[in-house]
């Protein structure tokens, strides 16, 4: 009788920021539940988000295995931070054999992983490939464009992302990697959708945020602000905060819940016009909190009447939970949300934000299923295995 030996591969997952931890949880869960006999995963945390409220609590709540490697890169200028990460990742890749590196999204950790792995001829698997804001002033846009160019397999989460890559020539690219393979572009769904569906019911029993903040379903608006082009520019941050104040006045039936990113909390007093900041502080309808846990944010998203955000991840989660979303950016990578009429681009413009809130709260919205079947992680891992056979 012939004995067939099952090929087992070893993958290095690189994470560094809170959204990546969440996405990695979906893939790691699939490794443990479906592929443990064929895939060995090790996790490297760059330390890009080193605040416990932005990182450690997510490992605990998501039951993600603690990292095998931690670079403790910390904060710093983009070049300085990225250089530390590249050096650290390179050392890990040289210390043992890996069959591939999984990267997520568009942070400096993503960029560093792509550069280090590609230089050492380790295949790069980019999850959330093909997203484009077409705004090269955004560090995230630079990171995602470079990572896509260096990736062996580009896992595009939507049809739009695939089309973006086709327009950039990936479909007929002549580029070849060390193993002779070219770029592969596939759409197998969005791993964030996997997580959102998996944790939706768990969150309600594990979070007391509604009771803690004295909230009622559909009686509040959830707001998040974290992007540096909003927090670091006084005019933009003032406009956003002014909009929140005006909405709280015109819609007293809704509370506004604002979990504060550490950078936002630090910059509010110095970057918001003093009169607007005083009004903001005195507004009883606006509830500011420290960063909330993963389960808390799910509960807040699921029960909100509307979401205001500059976060790509929160935009999608609002859509997953069928909540309208005002996007406080001039553009979005997730154009499907806008095309469905479930989101409005308002930038950091006070009146546009107010008008968008009015419009979205007054209309009925459909939410087409455009992000896969909530099994993207399994499909992705199977594809990686097929590539190695």
C-alpha positions as CSV (number, residue, x, y, z in Angstrom):
1,X,0.0,0.0,0.0
2,X,1.4,3.4,-1.0
3,X,1.7,5.9,1.9
4,X,1.0,9.4,0.8
5,X,3.0,12.0,2.8
6,X,1.0,15.2,3.5
7,X,3.1,18.2,2.7
8,X,3.3,20.7,5.6
9,X,4.4,24.2,5.1
10,X,5.5,26.9,7.5
11,X,4.1,30.4,7.2
12,X,5.2,33.6,9.0
13,X,2.3,36.0,9.7
14,X,3.4,39.6,10.2
15,X,1.2,42.0,12.1
16,X,1.8,45.3,13.8
17,X,-1.4,47.3,14.1
18,X,-4.8,46.7,15.7
19,X,-6.6,46.0,12.4
20,X,-4.0,43.5,11.4
21,X,-4.4,41.6,14.7
22,X,-8.1,41.3,14.0
23,X,-7.6,40.0,10.5
24,X,-4.9,37.6,11.5
25,X,-7.3,36.1,14.1
26,X,-9.5,34.9,11.3
27,X,-6.7,33.2,9.4
28,X,-5.1,31.8,12.5
29,X,-8.4,30.4,13.6
30,X,-8.7,28.6,10.2
31,X,-5.2,27.2,10.6
32,X,-6.0,25.7,13.9
33,X,-9.4,24.4,13.0
34,X,-8.9,23.2,9.4
35,X,-5.3,23.1,8.4
36,X,-3.2,22.2,11.5
37,X,-1.9,19.1,9.9
38,X,-0.7,20.9,6.8
39,X,0.2,24.4,7.9
40,X,2.5,25.6,10.8
41,X,2.0,29.3,11.5
42,X,4.3,31.5,13.4
43,X,3.4,35.1,14.3
44,X,5.7,38.1,14.3
45,X,4.5,41.3,15.9
46,X,6.5,44.4,14.9
47,X,5.3,46.4,17.8
48,X,4.0,49.2,15.6
49,X,1.0,49.5,18.0
50,X,2.6,49.0,21.4
51,X,-0.1,50.5,23.6
52,X,-1.9,47.7,25.5
53,X,-5.3,49.1,24.7
54,X,-4.5,49.1,21.0
55,X,-2.8,45.7,20.9
56,X,-2.6,43.3,23.8
57,X,-6.2,43.3,24.7
58,X,-7.0,42.2,21.1
59,X,-4.8,39.1,21.4
60,X,-6.6,38.2,24.6
61,X,-10.1,38.7,23.3
62,X,-9.6,37.2,19.9
63,X,-7.8,34.1,21.3
64,X,-5.0,34.8,18.9
65,X,-1.8,32.9,19.8
66,X,0.8,35.2,21.4
67,X,3.5,36.2,19.0
68,X,6.5,34.0,18.5
69,X,8.6,37.1,17.7
70,X,8.2,40.7,18.9
71,X,10.4,43.4,17.4
72,X,9.2,46.2,19.7
73,X,9.7,48.7,16.9
74,X,7.6,51.3,18.6
75,X,6.8,54.7,17.2
76,X,9.0,57.1,15.2
77,X,9.3,58.7,11.8
78,X,8.1,56.5,9.0
79,X,11.6,55.7,7.7
80,X,13.1,55.0,11.1
81,X,10.2,52.8,12.1
82,X,10.1,50.9,8.9
83,X,13.9,50.4,8.8
84,X,13.8,48.8,12.3
85,X,11.1,46.5,11.1
86,X,12.9,45.4,7.9
87,X,16.0,44.6,9.9
88,X,14.1,42.6,12.5
89,X,12.0,40.7,10.0
90,X,15.0,39.9,8.0
91,X,16.8,38.4,11.0
92,X,13.8,36.2,11.8
93,X,13.5,35.0,8.2
94,X,17.2,34.1,8.2
95,X,16.9,32.3,11.5
96,X,14.7,29.5,10.2
97,X,13.0,28.3,7.0
98,X,9.6,29.8,6.0
99,X,7.6,28.8,2.9
100,X,5.8,32.1,2.8
101,X,4.9,35.3,4.6
102,X,1.3,36.5,5.1
103,X,0.8,40.3,5.2
104,X,-2.3,42.3,5.9
105,X,-3.4,45.7,4.7
106,X,-1.3,48.8,4.3
107,X,0.7,49.7,7.4
108,X,4.5,50.2,7.8
109,X,4.6,46.7,9.1
110,X,3.1,45.5,5.8
111,X,5.7,47.5,3.8
112,X,8.6,46.2,5.9
113,X,7.4,42.6,5.6
114,X,7.1,42.8,1.8
115,X,10.6,44.3,1.4
116,X,12.3,41.9,3.8
117,X,10.7,38.8,2.5
118,X,11.0,39.6,-1.2
119,X,14.7,40.4,-0.8
120,X,15.2,36.9,0.6
121,X,13.0,35.3,-2.1
122,X,10.3,34.2,0.4
123,X,6.9,34.3,-1.3
124,X,4.7,37.1,-0.1
125,X,0.9,36.6,0.3
126,X,-0.9,39.9,0.6
127,X,-4.3,39.9,2.1
128,X,-6.4,43.0,1.1
129,X,-4.5,43.5,-2.1
130,X,-5.7,45.9,-4.8
131,X,-7.3,48.5,-2.6
132,X,-6.7,52.0,-3.9
133,X,-7.6,55.4,-2.7
134,X,-5.6,56.9,-5.6
135,X,-4.3,59.5,-3.1
136,X,-0.5,59.1,-3.0
137,X,-0.3,61.6,-0.1
138,X,-1.5,58.9,2.2
139,X,1.2,56.7,3.7
140,X,-1.2,53.8,3.5
141,X,-1.6,54.1,-0.3
142,X,2.2,54.0,-0.7
143,X,2.5,51.0,1.5
144,X,-0.2,49.0,-0.3
145,X,1.0,49.9,-3.8
146,X,4.6,48.8,-3.0
147,X,3.4,45.6,-1.2
148,X,1.3,44.6,-4.2
149,X,4.3,44.9,-6.5
150,X,6.4,42.6,-4.3
151,X,3.6,40.0,-3.6
152,X,3.5,36.6,-5.2
153,X,-0.2,36.1,-4.6
154,X,-2.5,39.1,-4.2
155,X,-5.7,38.2,-2.4
156,X,-8.1,40.9,-3.5
157,X,-11.2,41.1,-1.2
158,X,-13.6,42.5,-3.8
159,X,-14.3,42.6,-7.5
160,X,-13.3,46.3,-7.5
161,X,-9.9,45.4,-6.0
162,X,-9.3,42.9,-8.8
163,X,-10.2,45.5,-11.4
164,X,-7.8,48.0,-9.9
165,X,-5.0,45.4,-10.2
166,X,-6.0,44.6,-13.8
167,X,-5.8,48.3,-14.7
168,X,-2.3,48.4,-13.2
169,X,-1.2,45.5,-15.5
170,X,-1.0,42.7,-12.9
171,X,-3.1,40.4,-15.1
172,X,-0.4,40.3,-17.9
173,X,2.7,41.3,-15.9
174,X,5.9,39.8,-17.1
175,X,7.5,40.1,-13.7
176,X,8.9,36.8,-12.3
177,X,10.0,35.9,-8.8
178,X,13.0,33.7,-7.8
179,X,10.9,30.5,-8.2
180,X,9.9,31.5,-11.7
181,X,6.3,32.4,-10.8
182,X,4.6,35.6,-11.6
183,X,1.9,37.6,-9.8
184,X,-1.4,35.8,-9.1
185,X,-4.5,37.8,-8.4
186,X,-7.5,36.1,-6.8
187,X,-10.7,37.2,-5.1
188,X,-11.7,34.8,-2.3
189,X,-13.6,37.2,-0.1
190,X,-12.7,39.4,2.9
191,X,-11.3,38.0,6.1
192,X,-12.8,40.9,8.0
193,X,-16.2,39.6,7.0
194,X,-15.3,36.2,8.4
195,X,-14.5,37.8,11.8
196,X,-17.5,40.0,11.9
197,X,-19.9,37.2,11.4
198,X,-18.0,34.8,13.8
199,X,-17.8,37.2,16.7
200,X,-21.1,39.0,16.3
201,X,-23.0,36.8,18.7
202,X,-20.1,36.3,21.1
203,X,-19.6,40.0,21.5
204,X,-23.1,40.6,23.0
205,X,-22.4,38.2,25.8
206,X,-18.8,39.4,26.4
207,X,-19.3,43.2,26.4
208,X,-21.1,45.4,28.8
209,X,-20.4,48.6,26.9
210,X,-24.1,49.4,26.3
211,X,-24.8,49.3,30.0
212,X,-21.5,50.9,30.9
213,X,-22.2,53.9,28.7
214,X,-26.0,53.9,29.4
215,X,-26.8,53.5,25.7
216,X,-30.0,52.3,23.9
217,X,-30.0,50.6,20.5
218,X,-30.4,52.9,17.6
219,X,-30.3,55.9,19.9
220,X,-26.7,56.9,19.4
221,X,-24.1,57.7,16.7
222,X,-20.7,56.0,16.8
223,X,-17.8,58.2,15.7
224,X,-14.1,57.3,15.3
225,X,-11.2,59.6,14.3
226,X,-7.6,58.4,13.9
227,X,-6.0,59.2,10.5
228,X,-3.1,61.6,10.8
229,X,-4.4,63.8,8.0
230,X,-7.4,64.5,10.2
231,X,-5.9,64.6,13.7
232,X,-2.7,66.4,12.7
233,X,-4.3,69.2,10.7
234,X,-6.0,71.8,13.0
235,X,-8.5,73.0,10.4
236,X,-9.6,69.4,9.6
237,X,-9.9,68.3,13.2
238,X,-11.7,71.5,14.2
239,X,-14.2,70.9,11.3
240,X,-14.9,67.4,12.4
241,X,-15.3,68.3,16.0
242,X,-17.5,71.2,15.1
243,X,-19.7,68.8,13.1
244,X,-20.1,66.5,16.1
245,X,-21.1,69.4,18.3
246,X,-23.7,70.7,15.7
247,X,-25.1,67.2,15.3
248,X,-25.4,66.8,19.0
249,X,-27.4,70.1,19.2
250,X,-29.7,69.4,16.2
251,X,-30.3,65.8,17.1
252,X,-30.6,65.7,20.9
253,X,-32.4,62.3,20.6
254,X,-29.0,60.7,19.7
255,X,-26.0,60.5,21.9
256,X,-22.6,60.6,20.1
257,X,-20.1,58.0,21.3
258,X,-16.4,58.7,20.5
259,X,-13.8,56.2,21.5
260,X,-10.6,58.2,21.4
261,X,-7.5,56.8,19.7
262,X,-4.5,57.8,21.8
263,X,-3.2,60.2,19.1
264,X,-6.5,61.8,18.8
265,X,-6.9,62.3,22.5
266,X,-3.5,63.9,22.7
267,X,-4.1,66.3,19.8
268,X,-7.6,67.4,20.5
269,X,-6.7,70.2,23.0
270,X,-4.0,71.6,20.8
271,X,-5.4,71.2,17.3
272,X,-9.1,72.1,17.8
273,X,-10.1,75.8,17.9
274,X,-10.4,76.8,21.6
275,X,-14.1,77.9,21.3
276,X,-15.1,74.7,19.5
277,X,-13.1,72.6,22.0
278,X,-14.8,74.3,24.9
279,X,-18.3,73.6,23.4
280,X,-17.2,70.0,22.7
281,X,-16.1,69.5,26.3
282,X,-19.4,70.9,27.6
283,X,-21.6,68.9,25.4
284,X,-23.4,66.3,27.5
285,X,-24.6,64.4,24.5
286,X,-21.0,63.5,23.4
287,X,-19.5,60.6,25.3
288,X,-15.7,60.3,25.0
289,X,-14.1,57.0,26.0
290,X,-10.6,55.5,25.9
291,X,-10.0,52.9,23.1
292,X,-12.6,50.2,23.4
293,X,-12.0,46.4,23.1
294,X,-12.8,44.4,20.0
295,X,-16.0,43.0,21.5
296,X,-17.1,46.5,22.6
297,X,-16.6,48.0,19.2
298,X,-18.6,45.2,17.6
299,X,-21.5,45.8,20.0
300,X,-21.3,49.6,19.5
301,X,-21.3,49.2,15.7
302,X,-24.2,46.7,15.7
303,X,-26.4,48.9,17.9
304,X,-25.6,52.3,16.5
305,X,-28.1,54.3,14.4
306,X,-25.2,55.5,12.2
307,X,-21.4,55.4,12.1
308,X,-19.1,58.4,11.5
309,X,-15.5,57.3,10.7
310,X,-12.2,57.8,8.9
311,X,-11.3,54.2,9.4
312,X,-11.4,51.7,6.5
313,X,-12.1,48.8,8.8
314,X,-14.9,50.5,10.6
315,X,-16.5,51.5,7.3
316,X,-16.7,47.8,6.4
317,X,-17.9,46.6,9.8
318,X,-20.7,49.2,9.6
319,X,-21.6,47.7,6.2
320,X,-21.4,44.1,7.5
321,X,-23.8,45.0,10.3
322,X,-26.0,47.0,7.9
323,X,-25.4,50.4,9.4
324,X,-25.1,53.6,7.3
325,X,-21.7,55.3,7.4
326,X,-20.5,58.8,6.9
327,X,-16.9,58.6,5.7
328,X,-14.7,61.5,6.9
329,X,-12.2,61.3,4.1
330,X,-12.1,62.6,0.6
331,X,-12.0,59.1,-0.8
332,X,-12.4,55.5,0.2
333,X,-10.9,52.2,-0.9
334,X,-14.2,50.5,-0.2
335,X,-16.2,52.1,-3.1
336,X,-18.7,49.3,-2.9
337,X,-20.1,50.9,0.3
338,X,-20.6,54.3,-1.5
339,X,-22.0,52.6,-4.6
340,X,-24.6,50.8,-2.6
341,X,-25.8,54.1,-1.1
342,X,-24.8,52.8,2.4
343,X,-22.0,55.4,2.8
344,X,-21.3,59.0,1.9
345,X,-18.0,60.7,1.5
346,X,-18.0,63.9,3.5
347,X,-14.3,64.5,4.0
348,X,-13.5,66.8,7.0
349,X,-16.2,69.3,5.9
350,X,-18.6,70.3,8.7
351,X,-21.6,71.0,6.5
352,X,-21.1,67.9,4.4
353,X,-20.8,65.7,7.5
354,X,-24.1,67.2,8.9
355,X,-25.9,66.8,5.6
356,X,-24.7,63.2,5.2
357,X,-26.0,62.3,8.6
358,X,-29.3,63.8,7.8
359,X,-29.6,62.0,4.5
360,X,-28.5,58.6,5.8
361,X,-30.8,58.7,8.8
362,X,-33.8,59.5,6.6
363,X,-33.6,56.8,3.9
364,X,-33.9,53.0,3.5
365,X,-30.7,51.3,2.5
366,X,-29.9,48.0,0.8
367,X,-26.7,46.1,1.7
368,X,-25.7,43.7,-1.2
369,X,-23.4,40.9,-0.3
370,X,-20.1,41.9,-1.9
371,X,-17.5,40.7,0.6
372,X,-17.7,37.0,0.1
373,X,-19.2,34.1,2.0
374,X,-17.5,34.6,5.4
375,X,-15.1,31.7,4.7
376,X,-12.4,33.8,3.0
377,X,-9.7,32.6,5.5
378,X,-10.3,28.9,4.6
379,X,-10.2,29.7,0.9
380,X,-7.0,31.7,1.2
381,X,-5.2,29.0,3.1
382,X,-6.3,26.3,0.7
383,X,-5.0,28.4,-2.2
384,X,-1.6,28.9,-0.5
385,X,-1.4,25.1,-0.1
386,X,-2.3,24.5,-3.7
387,X,0.4,27.0,-4.8
388,X,3.0,25.0,-2.8
389,X,2.1,21.6,-4.3
